[in-house]
Amino acid sequence: MWRVIDLGGTGYFLHTAHNKLIIEREDEEAQIPFEDIHSIICHGLGFRYSDAFFKSCLSHKVPVTFCDEKHIPQGMLLPMLQHKESSQRVDLQLKATLPRRKQAWQQIVSQKLKNQRDFLEFLQVPGVKRLEVLSQTVLSGDPRNNEAQGAKVYFESMYGSGFFRSDEDNAINGKLDYGYSILRSAVARAVVDTGLLPSCGVFHSSRINPFCLVDDLMEPFRPLVDSLVFAMCAKHGIVKELEPHEKKVLMSLTGREVVFDEQDVEFSYALRLYVLSYLGFLARTRDSIQFPTYIYAWSV
């Protein structure tokens, strides 16, 4: 199973030797083969990086996410298009019609709302029926913003009416942001592996966000992160700082077992199949996007 490398704190020096990542800090050293690394997350101060580190990450298609002290991603290192069919697939992205992209976004939002609904049902809390209605009534392009309506119902059902995702002082939000950064890295790797252009979003576009596609495609799976955070807080209590055992649980995200096309697979592999199904929908070789499914009885 691929590993997510989490580096928090100060004083790290990252370099390479013999096709391995070398992590030095004070008098300690760790060596990890690049072929075993899924992604790297750096959040801290005083990091040093060798030129070979960046080149090795790019050649092995290992995303590196740089976060601030609150675990919010500030940037990401991704390789240029290296897939043998990149040119053809990017051309397909760029030529996709607006109606087709709006239909894709409709499916993505609907699936996100369905996953949120399923998690609330698992928790046996209010909001299930409202999210079910919202998931079934998403229009092409989501002009009525069912996604935002659902988010309000969803988080209030879990944490009460006083919970806001914009509250930076809420410890739960810090844990969610960390989990979302891991999810974002996983989706970014799947996008790069399939030769797509990360800046060409499903329905959104931005001059300042080079990862619109990644951010759009990750939306249905935020409830997976939410479920892990909720389970951790229920079991261990809400601690202000992100504890090592919490990081370990969230870093296990990519290796969690999900179902895709009636087969049990690792989430990281399912994401690649999901991105390919999105591509097939754009190419009109598929009538719909296929999504991984999962249950919420996670072990934390």
KEKE-3310 file (N, C-alpha, C; in steps of 0.2 Angstrom, whole numbers, plus 5000, padded with zeros to 4 digits):
npx = (5004:5003:5011:5006:5016:5018:5024:5026:5031:5047:5063:5066:5075:5074:5079:5087:5092:5099:5086:5077:5068:5075:5074:5079:5081:5087:5096:5091:5087:5077:5073:5064:5058:5054:5044:5035:5028:5014:5009:5016:5015:5018:5019:5024:5039:5054:5059:5070:5075:5081:5087:5086:5076:5064:5064:5064:5051:5043:5046:5042:5029:5023:5013:5016:5011:5010:5006:4999:5001:4989:4985:4980:4980:4992:4999:5004:5014:5015:5018:5022:5011:5012:5007:5005:4994:4990:4989:4978:4968:4968:4964:4951:4946:4946:4938:4926:4908:4898:4885:4888:4898:4891:4881:4889:4894:4882:4879:4890:4888:4875:4879:4888:4879:4871:4880:4882:4870:4869:4878:4873:4862:4868:4872:4861:4853:4844:4839:4841:4830:4829:4841:4841:4830:4836:4847:4841:4835:4844:4849:4855:4871:4868:4860:4852:4859:4860:4870:4876:4865:4863:4875:4873:4862:4868:4880:4875:4866:4876:4884:4877:4868:4877:4889:4901:4909:4918:4924:4939:4944:4938:4941:4937:4936:4950:4954:4946:4951:4964:4961:4955:4965:4973:4964:4963:4976:4976:4967:4972:4984:4977:4972:4983:4989:4980:4982:4976:4972:4975:4970:4959:4943:4928:4916:4919:4930:4945:4956:4966:4967:4975:4971:4958:4950:4954:4949:4935:4932:4935:4924:4913:4918:4921:4913:4918:4930:4924:4917:4927:4933:4923:4921:4933:4933:4921:4926:4938:4937:4936:4950:4961:4973:4979:4981:4994:4989:4977:4981:4987:4976:4969:4978:4977:4967:4969:4971:4960:4947:4935:4921:4921:4913:4907:4918:4930:4941:4957:4955:4963:4966:4953:4949:4957:4950:4938:4941:4944:4931:4925:4931:4927:4914:4914:4919:4908:4907:4902:4887:4885:4894:4904:4905:4915:4909:4905:4905:4901:4906:4919:4935:4944)
npy = (4994:5011:5025:5039:5053:5063:5078:5088:5102:5108:5111:5101:5092:5088:5077:5066:5049:5036:5032:5035:5043:5054:5059:5070:5076:5085:5074:5063:5051:5046:5034:5032:5022:5029:5023:5018:5029:5038:5052:5068:5078:5094:5104:5117:5125:5132:5122:5113:5109:5099:5101:5089:5082:5088:5086:5072:5069:5074:5066:5053:5056:5060:5069:5085:5093:5109:5116:5128:5133:5130:5119:5121:5119:5128:5127:5116:5104:5097:5086:5090:5086:5069:5058:5045:5048:5061:5073:5070:5068:5080:5088:5084:5087:5101:5104:5099:5101:5115:5111:5097:5097:5104:5094:5084:5090:5091:5078:5075:5084:5079:5066:5069:5075:5064:5055:5062:5062:5048:5047:5054:5046:5035:5040:5042:5054:5070:5077:5068:5066:5078:5080:5069:5073:5085:5079:5072:5081:5090:5101:5102:5109:5114:5126:5130:5129:5118:5111:5120:5122:5109:5107:5116:5110:5098:5100:5106:5096:5087:5094:5105:5120:5131:5128:5132:5131:5141:5145:5147:5145:5134:5118:5106:5110:5112:5099:5093:5101:5096:5083:5085:5090:5079:5071:5079:5079:5065:5064:5073:5066:5055:5062:5067:5055:5050:5058:5071:5088:5098:5111:5113:5114:5104:5111:5123:5137:5146:5160:5160:5148:5133:5121:5117:5106:5096:5100:5101:5087:5080:5083:5074:5065:5071:5068:5056:5059:5068:5058:5051:5060:5064:5051:5050:5061:5057:5046:5049:5062:5080:5087:5102:5103:5095:5078:5065:5052:5055:5061:5049:5041:5049:5049:5037:5036:5035:5021:5015:5003:5003:5001:4998:4996:4984:4978:4976:4988:4998:5015:5024:5018:5017:5030:5033:5025:5032:5045:5041:5037:5049:5055:5047:5050:5063:5060:5054:5041:5035:5035:5040:5046:5035:5031:5028:5018:5017:5011:5018:5013:5014:5010:5018)
npz = (5000:4996:5004:5013:5016:5030:5036:5049:5058:5062:5054:5044:5032:5015:5004:4991:4987:4978:4972:4983:4995:5006:5023:5034:5050:5063:5072:5066:5053:5039:5027:5012:4999:4983:4976:4985:4989:4990:4992:4997:5012:5017:5031:5040:5047:5041:5032:5021:5005:4992:4975:4968:4975:4972:4958:4958:4964:4954:4943:4948:4949:4961:4971:4980:4993:5000:5015:5027:5044:5049:5043:5030:5013:5003:4991:4978:4971:4955:4942:4925:4910:4907:4902:4889:4881:4883:4876:4867:4877:4884:4874:4872:4884:4883:4872:4876:4877:4884:4889:4891:4901:4911:4914:4919:4930:4937:4940:4949:4960:4964:4968:4978:4987:4990:4996:5007:5013:5015:5025:5036:5038:5043:5055:5061:5062:5061:5045:5034:5025:5019:5012:5004:4995:4990:4983:4973:4965:4958:4946:4929:4929:4942:4945:4955:4966:4975:4981:4990:4998:5003:5011:5022:5029:5031:5039:5050:5055:5060:5069:5075:5075:5077:5071:5059:5044:5041:5052:5059:5072:5077:5082:5075:5062:5058:5058:5048:5037:5036:5033:5020:5013:5011:5003:4992:4987:4984:4973:4964:4961:4954:4943:4936:4933:4924:4913:4912:4911:4925:4927:4920:4924:4929:4929:4934:4934:4936:4937:4946:4952:4948:4949:4946:4941:4950:4962:4959:4956:4968:4976:4978:4988:5000:5011:5015:5021:5031:5039:5045:5053:5061:5068:5074:5083:5091:5097:5103:5108:5106:5102:5103:5095:5081:5083:5083:5082:5075:5063:5058:5056:5046:5036:5032:5023:5008:5007:5011:5010:4996:4985:4968:4953:4958:4964:4977:4980:4983:4989:4982:4970:4965:4963:4952:4942:4943:4938:4925:4921:4921:4911:4900:4900:4895:4883:4877:4877:4888:4897:4909:4924:4934:4951:4965:4979:4997:5014:5030:5042:5049:5055:5068)
capx = (5000:5006:5011:5006:5021:5016:5029:5024:5036:5052:5070:5067:5079:5072:5083:5086:5098:5097:5079:5074:5067:5079:5071:5083:5079:5092:5101:5088:5086:5073:5074:5058:5058:5049:5039:5031:5025:5008:5010:5019:5012:5023:5016:5029:5043:5062:5060:5075:5073:5086:5084:5085:5070:5058:5064:5062:5044:5040:5047:5038:5022:5021:5011:5019:5006:5012:5001:5001:5001:4982:4984:4976:4984:4994:5001:5005:5019:5013:5022:5018:5008:5017:5004:5005:4988:4989:4987:4972:4964:4967:4960:4944:4943:4945:4933:4919:4903:4896:4880:4890:4901:4885:4878:4894:4893:4875:4881:4895:4884:4870:4883:4890:4873:4869:4885:4881:4863:4870:4882:4868:4857:4872:4873:4854:4852:4840:4842:4842:4825:4830:4847:4838:4827:4841:4851:4837:4833:4850:4848:4861:4875:4866:4859:4848:4864:4858:4876:4877:4859:4864:4880:4871:4859:4873:4885:4871:4864:4881:4887:4873:4867:4882:4895:4902:4916:4923:4927:4946:4946:4935:4946:4935:4938:4957:4955:4943:4955:4969:4959:4953:4972:4975:4960:4965:4982:4975:4963:4977:4988:4973:4971:4990:4990:4976:4984:4971:4974:4971:4967:4952:4938:4922:4911:4922:4936:4948:4963:4971:4967:4978:4969:4950:4948:4955:4944:4928:4932:4935:4918:4909:4921:4922:4909:4922:4934:4920:4916:4933:4934:4917:4922:4939:4930:4917:4930:4944:4935:4938:4957:4962:4978:4979:4986:4998:4985:4972:4985:4988:4969:4967:4983:4975:4962:4970:4971:4954:4943:4929:4918:4920:4911:4906:4924:4933:4948:4959:4952:4967:4964:4946:4949:4959:4944:4933:4943:4943:4924:4923:4934:4923:4907:4916:4920:4902:4908:4898:4881:4886:4900:4904:4908:4916:4904:4909:4901:4904:4908:4927:4939:4948)
capy = (5000:5017:5029:5047:5056:5069:5081:5094:5104:5112:5109:5095:5093:5083:5076:5059:5045:5029:5032:5035:5050:5055:5064:5072:5081:5085:5068:5057:5051:5040:5033:5028:5022:5033:5019:5017:5035:5041:5059:5071:5084:5098:5110:5118:5131:5130:5116:5114:5104:5099:5101:5082:5080:5091:5082:5065:5069:5075:5060:5048:5058:5061:5076:5088:5099:5114:5119:5133:5130:5127:5113:5123:5119:5134:5126:5109:5102:5092:5085:5092:5080:5064:5052:5045:5050:5067:5078:5068:5069:5087:5091:5082:5092:5108:5104:5097:5107:5117:5107:5091:5099:5105:5088:5081:5094:5089:5071:5076:5087:5074:5060:5072:5075:5057:5053:5066:5059:5041:5047:5056:5040:5030:5043:5042:5061:5073:5080:5063:5067:5084:5079:5065:5077:5089:5075:5070:5087:5094:5102:5103:5115:5115:5133:5132:5128:5112:5109:5124:5121:5103:5108:5119:5105:5092:5101:5108:5090:5084:5098:5110:5127:5135:5126:5136:5129:5147:5147:5145:5143:5127:5112:5101:5113:5110:5091:5093:5104:5092:5077:5087:5091:5072:5069:5083:5076:5059:5066:5076:5060:5052:5066:5067:5048:5049:5063:5076:5095:5099:5118:5113:5111:5101:5117:5129:5140:5152:5162:5159:5141:5129:5114:5117:5099:5092:5103:5098:5080:5078:5085:5068:5061:5075:5065:5051:5063:5070:5052:5049:5066:5063:5045:5051:5065:5054:5041:5052:5069:5085:5090:5108:5102:5088:5073:5060:5047:5058:5061:5043:5039:5053:5047:5030:5037:5032:5014:5012:4999:5005:4997:5001:4991:4978:4975:4979:4991:5003:5021:5027:5015:5018:5037:5033:5023:5037:5050:5038:5037:5056:5056:5043:5054:5069:5058:5051:5033:5033:5039:5043:5045:5030:5034:5023:5018:5015:5012:5022:5009:5014:5009:5023)
capz = (5000:4996:5010:5013:5021:5033:5039:5052:5063:5059:5053:5040:5025:5011:4998:4988:4986:4976:4971:4989:4998:5012:5027:5039:5055:5069:5071:5064:5046:5037:5020:5009:4992:4980:4973:4990:4992:4987:4991:5003:5014:5022:5035:5046:5046:5041:5028:5016:4999:4987:4968:4966:4979:4967:4952:4959:4965:4948:4939:4951:4950:4968:4973:4986:4996:5005:5020:5032:5051:5051:5038:5024:5007:5000:4985:4976:4966:4951:4936:4918:4907:4905:4899:4882:4878:4886:4871:4865:4882:4885:4868:4873:4889:4881:4867:4879:4876:4890:4891:4893:4907:4916:4915:4923:4937:4940:4943:4954:4965:4966:4971:4985:4992:4991:5001:5014:5015:5018:5032:5041:5039:5047:5061:5063:5064:5056:5038:5029:5020:5015:5008:4998:4990:4986:4978:4967:4961:4956:4939:4925:4931:4948:4945:4961:4971:4979:4984:4996:5003:5007:5015:5028:5032:5033:5045:5056:5058:5063:5074:5077:5071:5079:5068:5053:5041:5040:5059:5060:5079:5078:5081:5070:5055:5057:5056:5041:5032:5035:5029:5013:5009:5009:4998:4986:4984:4980:4967:4960:4958:4949:4937:4933:4931:4918:4908:4911:4913:4931:4927:4916:4928:4926:4927:4937:4931:4940:4934:4951:4954:4943:4951:4946:4940:4956:4967:4957:4956:4974:4980:4981:4993:5006:5017:5017:5026:5037:5043:5049:5058:5066:5072:5079:5089:5095:5101:5107:5111:5102:5105:5099:5091:5077:5087:5079:5080:5071:5057:5055:5053:5040:5031:5029:5018:5002:5007:5013:5005:4993:4980:4962:4948:4961:4966:4982:4978:4987:4987:4978:4963:4963:4961:4945:4938:4943:4933:4918:4919:4919:4904:4896:4899:4891:4876:4875:4877:4893:4898:4916:4928:4939:4957:4970:4985:5003:5020:5035:5048:5048:5061:5069)
cpx = (5004:5006:5010:5011:5019:5022:5027:5030:5041:5059:5071:5071:5077:5076:5083:5093:5096:5090:5075:5073:5071:5076:5076:5080:5083:5096:5098:5087:5081:5073:5067:5058:5052:5043:5034:5027:5019:5008:5014:5016:5017:5019:5021:5033:5050:5063:5066:5074:5079:5083:5082:5078:5064:5058:5062:5054:5040:5040:5043:5031:5019:5019:5014:5014:5010:5007:5004:5000:4994:4980:4980:4981:4986:4997:5003:5010:5016:5017:5018:5015:5013:5014:5004:4999:4986:4986:4980:4967:4963:4963:4953:4942:4942:4939:4926:4914:4901:4890:4883:4894:4896:4882:4883:4894:4887:4876:4885:4892:4879:4874:4885:4884:4870:4873:4884:4875:4865:4874:4877:4863:4861:4872:4866:4852:4847:4843:4842:4837:4827:4836:4845:4835:4831:4845:4848:4834:4838:4848:4855:4865:4873:4865:4855:4853:4862:4864:4877:4871:4860:4870:4878:4867:4863:4877:4881:4868:4869:4883:4883:4873:4873:4889:4895:4909:4921:4926:4934:4948:4942:4940:4944:4937:4945:4958:4952:4948:4961:4967:4958:4960:4974:4971:4962:4971:4981:4971:4968:4982:4984:4972:4977:4991:4986:4977:4980:4974:4971:4968:4960:4947:4932:4917:4914:4928:4939:4955:4968:4972:4969:4975:4961:4947:4948:4950:4937:4927:4932:4929:4914:4912:4923:4919:4914:4927:4930:4918:4921:4934:4929:4919:4928:4936:4926:4921:4935:4942:4938:4944:4958:4967:4977:4984:4989:4993:4979:4975:4985:4981:4968:4972:4981:4970:4963:4970:4965:4950:4937:4927:4918:4918:4910:4912:4927:4940:4950:4956:4956:4967:4957:4945:4952:4954:4939:4934:4942:4936:4922:4925:4929:4916:4908:4916:4914:4902:4904:4892:4881:4892:4899:4908:4909:4910:4908:4904:4905:4906:4916:4929:4944:4952)
cpy = (5006:5021:5036:5049:5062:5072:5088:5096:5108:5108:5103:5097:5087:5083:5068:5056:5038:5028:5032:5042:5049:5060:5065:5077:5080:5079:5062:5057:5045:5040:5029:5028:5026:5029:5017:5023:5037:5048:5061:5077:5088:5104:5111:5124:5128:5124:5118:5108:5105:5099:5094:5080:5082:5087:5075:5064:5070:5069:5054:5050:5058:5068:5078:5093:5103:5117:5124:5129:5128:5122:5115:5123:5126:5133:5119:5109:5096:5091:5088:5085:5075:5058:5051:5047:5057:5072:5076:5070:5076:5090:5090:5086:5099:5109:5102:5103:5109:5113:5100:5092:5100:5099:5084:5084:5092:5082:5071:5079:5082:5068:5063:5072:5068:5054:5056:5063:5052:5042:5049:5050:5036:5033:5043:5049:5064:5075:5075:5065:5073:5083:5074:5069:5082:5085:5073:5075:5092:5094:5102:5109:5117:5123:5135:5131:5123:5110:5113:5123:5114:5103:5111:5114:5100:5094:5103:5101:5086:5088:5104:5116:5132:5134:5130:5133:5135:5148:5143:5143:5136:5122:5107:5104:5111:5103:5090:5095:5099:5086:5079:5088:5084:5070:5073:5080:5069:5060:5069:5071:5057:5056:5066:5060:5047:5054:5069:5083:5097:5106:5118:5110:5108:5107:5123:5131:5145:5153:5161:5152:5136:5122:5113:5110:5095:5094:5101:5091:5077:5079:5079:5065:5065:5071:5059:5054:5065:5064:5050:5054:5065:5057:5046:5056:5062:5049:5044:5059:5074:5089:5096:5106:5095:5083:5068:5055:5049:5058:5054:5040:5042:5051:5040:5030:5034:5025:5011:5008:5002:5000:5001:4995:4984:4974:4979:4981:4996:5010:5024:5025:5017:5026:5037:5031:5028:5042:5047:5038:5044:5057:5053:5047:5060:5066:5055:5044:5030:5037:5042:5042:5040:5032:5028:5023:5015:5015:5016:5019:5009:5013:5014:5022)
cpz = (5000:5002:5009:5018:5023:5037:5042:5057:5059:5058:5049:5034:5021:5005:4996:4988:4984:4975:4977:4991:5005:5017:5033:5044:5061:5068:5069:5056:5045:5029:5017:5002:4988:4977:4978:4992:4987:4986:4998:5005:5019:5025:5041:5043:5045:5037:5023:5011:4994:4980:4966:4970:4974:4961:4952:4960:4959:4943:4941:4952:4957:4970:4980:4988:5001:5009:5024:5039:5053:5046:5032:5018:5004:4993:4984:4970:4962:4945:4930:4915:4904:4902:4892:4878:4880:4881:4868:4870:4884:4880:4869:4879:4887:4876:4870:4879:4883:4893:4894:4900:4913:4918:4920:4930:4941:4943:4949:4960:4968:4970:4978:4990:4994:4997:5008:5017:5018:5025:5037:5043:5044:5054:5065:5066:5059:5050:5033:5023:5016:5010:5002:4993:4986:4981:4972:4963:4959:4948:4935:4927:4938:4949:4952:4968:4977:4984:4991:5001:5007:5012:5022:5032:5035:5039:5051:5059:5062:5069:5077:5073:5072:5075:5061:5050:5041:5047:5060:5067:5081:5077:5076:5063:5053:5055:5049:5036:5031:5031:5021:5009:5007:5003:4992:4983:4981:4974:4962:4957:4953:4943:4933:4930:4924:4912:4907:4913:4919:4932:4924:4920:4925:4924:4930:4934:4935:4937:4940:4954:4948:4944:4951:4946:4946:4961:4965:4958:4963:4978:4982:4987:4999:5012:5019:5023:5032:5041:5047:5054:5063:5071:5076:5085:5093:5100:5106:5110:5106:5105:5100:5093:5087:5080:5082:5077:5075:5064:5054:5052:5047:5034:5028:5024:5011:5001:5009:5008:5003:4988:4973:4957:4952:4964:4972:4980:4983:4984:4982:4971:4961:4960:4953:4940:4937:4938:4926:4916:4917:4912:4899:4895:4895:4884:4873:4874:4883:4894:4904:4919:4933:4945:4961:4976:4991:5008:5025:5042:5049:5055:5062:5076)
residu = (MET:TRP:ARG:VAL:ILE:ASP:LEU:GLY:GLY:THR:GLY:TYR:PHE:LEU:HIS:THR:ALA:HIS:ASN:LYS:LEU:ILE:ILE:GLU:ARG:GLU:ASP:GLU:GLU:ALA:GLN:ILE:PRO:PHE:GLU:ASP:ILE:HIS:SER:ILE:ILE:CYS:HIS:GLY:LEU:GLY:PHE:ARG:TYR:SER:ASP:ALA:PHE:PHE:LYS:SER:CYS:LEU:SER:HIS:LYS:VAL:PRO:VAL:THR:PHE:CYS:ASP:GLU:LYS:HIS:ILE:PRO:GLN:GLY:MET:LEU:LEU:PRO:MET:LEU:GLN:HIS:LYS:GLU:SER:SER:GLN:ARG:VAL:ASP:LEU:GLN:LEU:LYS:ALA:THR:LEU:PRO:ARG:ARG:LYS:GLN:ALA:TRP:GLN:GLN:ILE:VAL:SER:GLN:LYS:LEU:LYS:ASN:GLN:ARG:ASP:PHE:LEU:GLU:PHE:LEU:GLN:VAL:PRO:GLY:VAL:LYS:ARG:LEU:GLU:VAL:LEU:SER:GLN:THR:VAL:LEU:SER:GLY:ASP:PRO:ARG:ASN:ASN:GLU:ALA:GLN:GLY:ALA:LYS:VAL:TYR:PHE:GLU:SER:MET:TYR:GLY:SER:GLY:PHE:PHE:ARG:SER:ASP:GLU:ASP:ASN:ALA:ILE:ASN:GLY:LYS:LEU:ASP:TYR:GLY:TYR:SER:ILE:LEU:ARG:SER:ALA:VAL:ALA:ARG:ALA:VAL:VAL:ASP:THR:GLY:LEU:LEU:PRO:SER:CYS:GLY:VAL:PHE:HIS:SER:SER:ARG:ILE:ASN:PRO:PHE:CYS:LEU:VAL:ASP:ASP:LEU:MET:GLU:PRO:PHE:ARG:PRO:LEU:VAL:ASP:SER:LEU:VAL:PHE:ALA:MET:CYS:ALA:LYS:HIS:GLY:ILE:VAL:LYS:GLU:LEU:GLU:PRO:HIS:GLU:LYS:LYS:VAL:LEU:MET:SER:LEU:THR:GLY:ARG:GLU:VAL:VAL:PHE:ASP:GLU:GLN:ASP:VAL:GLU:PHE:SER:TYR:ALA:LEU:ARG:LEU:TYR:VAL:LEU:SER:TYR:LEU:GLY:PHE:LEU:ALA:ARG:THR:ARG:ASP:SER:ILE:GLN:PHE:PRO:THR:TYR:ILE:TYR:ALA:TRP:SER:VAL)
# end
